[in-house]
Amino acid sequence: MKKNDVPQDNSKTYQGQNKLVYAVDDSGHYEGVKSSGWEVESFATQLAVDDLNEQTNEALKQAHRGDVSPLAYHMYARRFDVPTLAGASGFFQWQIKRHLRPDIFIKLSDKKINRYCDALKISREALFTLPSQ
């Protein structure tokens, strides 16, 4: 993309900030250029955020019904999924999936709960608490 073609669509997802992108200048060299956003990127970002919010709301409903542990809600509320939580917590993905079961989660050791609290950056009390629907 040429330097003069960098989108400047004042994207609301940037919240008034600029993003550094690289474009080709007149002499054919790459140069950093500030962009205030691109409408297409903004649309895709909003779709992704809406999807994450939907996952979070669904996990909250399931946790209130007792279908999943509170871990599921807090995982999605903090923009994690099973693979990223595995990377942050040091648990294997199969372990996290198992810990999403309420009967297993309630029996977790303090050491394991603390690993989740550290990864999610929340207190133990918060991890076991759900907001009202």
Residue pairs with C-beta under 8 A, 6 or more apart in sequence:
1 21
1 23
1 24
2 23
2 24
2 25
3 23
3 24
3 25
3 26
3 31
3 33
5 23
6 21
6 23
6 33
6 35
7 35
7 36
7 37
7 38
7 39
7 41
8 35
8 36
8 37
9 36
9 37
9 38
9 39
9 42
10 36
10 37
11 36
11 37
11 38
11 39
11 41
11 42
11 45
12 37
12 42
13 37
13 41
13 42
13 45
13 46
14 36
14 37
14 42
18 34
18 35
18 36
19 34
19 35
19 36
19 37
20 32
20 33
20 34
20 35
21 32
21 33
21 34
21 35
22 30
22 31
22 32
22 33
23 30
23 31
23 33
24 30
24 31
25 31
52 76
52 79
55 76
56 73
56 76
56 77
59 68
59 72
59 73
59 75
59 76
59 77
60 73
60 130
60 131
60 133
61 133
62 68
62 72
63 69
63 70
63 72
63 73
63 130
64 130
64 133
66 102
67 102
68 100
68 101
68 102
69 99
69 100
69 101
69 102
69 104
69 105
69 106
70 105
70 127
70 128
70 129
70 130
71 96
71 99
71 100
71 105
71 116
71 127
72 100
73 130
74 116
74 120
74 122
74 126
74 127
75 81
75 82
75 85
75 96
75 120
78 120
78 121
78 122
80 88
80 119
80 120
82 93
82 96
82 97
83 93
85 91
85 96
85 119
85 120
86 92
86 93
86 95
86 96
88 119
88 120
89 96
89 115
89 116
89 118
89 119
90 115
91 99
91 112
91 115
98 104
99 105
99 108
99 112
99 116
113 124
113 127
114 124
116 127
117 123
117 124
117 127
120 127
